[in-house]
Amino acid sequence: MSFPRRHLLPTLGAAPFAAPGPSRKRPNFVILFTDDQRFDTVGALGNRHIRTPNMNRLARNGTAFTHACIMGGTQGAVCVPSRAMLMTGQSLFRAARNTGATPGDKSTPGDFDLFPELLGRNGYRTFATGKWHNGPKLFHRAFQAGDNIFFGGMSDQLKVQVQPFDASGAYPKINAHTGPKFSSELFADSAIRFLDSQADTAEPFLCYCAFTSPHDPRMAPKPYTDLYSPDRMPVPPNFLPEHPFDNGELKVRDELLAPFPRTPRIVQEHTAAYYAMVSEVDAQIGRIIDAVARSPRAADTYIIFAGDNGLAVGQHGLFGKQNVYDHSVRVPLIVQGPGVRRNARSDAFVYLFDVFPTLCAAADIVTPPTVEGQSFLPLLDGKGKPPQSRNAMFFAYRNFQRSLRTRDWKLIRYTVNGSTRHQLFDMRHDPWETRDLSGRSEHRDRVSRMAADLETTARGLSDPLA
């Protein structure tokens, strides 16, 4: 495998090169991105039923965000807009429009940067392996090198179709071949080879490793499936045989992975298989952490671990991520690196698209004006003035669902077949979102106020429905 350097050209809206402060080196970044991993699937963060020793290691050595979220999705394949938001630092509708993640949107994309593209213009060596669900053109813009690149959404984990890096950016399908290993091991191997190749270089680097696991098909190798007996798997408190009403997307592919009505046994079986996949990818994450630890550049390297979206797996009678309940919009986010507080937890409201400006802040690079996220670097090192905290989070799924979440309350609005209805949850006392309070007279004013705030927020985010 080689890592050819692509000639870097300035682009419209480019941020100027900003030299790092004289007292420190510009840091390296290793980004580990999992697929369909729910926020509560890390043992160190409170799940006693799952085994994730390496994610636990990151949590012990770094800071974990317990309320990290995506903003939602504009299509059933939620990972497409999720990855667009991560790469552009933009909110849902703008990121989806700019990257083509909204099906049928023919609007003209504006000028924007991808964070690997920006790092590359500022002296970074940028490399990627694994899943890329935003098309070859954007990959070509983003990365100078790569290996075992999967242009797709999901695959048999033993038959994933990967491509070598193509400096021309063409990536013809004829170059695709079946990877020789389970997908997570294949991608980890590529990341480790790149990390090892950077040991004696002076330039800073970005290594982006995007796993397809724990996305289905859930086919973890036997050592991991043996860890989980369905009989011992918990049935979530918000289990329902069916969703209580039409949310606009009850028959999408993910929902057809289990029969209707759902049963506790089916949920236990799927949970066992899902947890096995999480443990499988955890093992490969551990290999990459080890590669960073043995590198002479370890002290200057951030590791950022996150998931692209959550997953219901039986909660609320659902199995997919095509909804705005917490199980589907909240994701794991853990950061380890120079100056980062160890074994720390933050309940700050953060979006994944805040990663972009955080990298800029850590690297002393000017954040482009197209970026809407806010840096959470002050929350990592505890130095300086923390950013202005968000007091609410907005979520959306296609044209059917909109939501506003505050610390104490969450309102969800459904618009299906010309009819609108709401759910209201007391998040302090009902974090599993089991008791809809929207119909109670004592909450009528709260629903009205939150609905108005939801509409105002949606307009500010260029929501096409606002």
ABEGO torsion letter per residue (X at the ends): XBBBBBBBBBBBGBBBBBBBBAABBBBBBBBBBBBGBBAAABAAAGBAABBBAAAAAAAAABBBBAABBBAEBABABAAAAAAAAAAAGBBAAAAAAAAGABBGBABBBBBBBBAAAAAAAAGBBBBBBEBBAAEAAAAAAABABBBGBBBEABBBAAABBBBBBBAAGAGBAAABBBBABBAAAAAAAAAAAAAAAAAABABBBBBBBBBAOABOBBABBAAAAAABBAAABBBBAABBABBABBAGAAABAAAAABBOBBBAAAAAAAAAAAAAAAAAAAAAAAAAAAAAAABAAAAABBBBBBBABBBAGGBGGBABABBABAAAABBBBBBBEBGBBBGBBBABBBBAAAAAAAAAAAAGBBBBAABABBBAAAAAAGBEBBBBBBABBBBBBEAABBBBBBAABBBBBBBBGGBBBBBBBBAAABAAGABBAAABAAAAAAAAAAAAAAAAAAAAAGBAAX
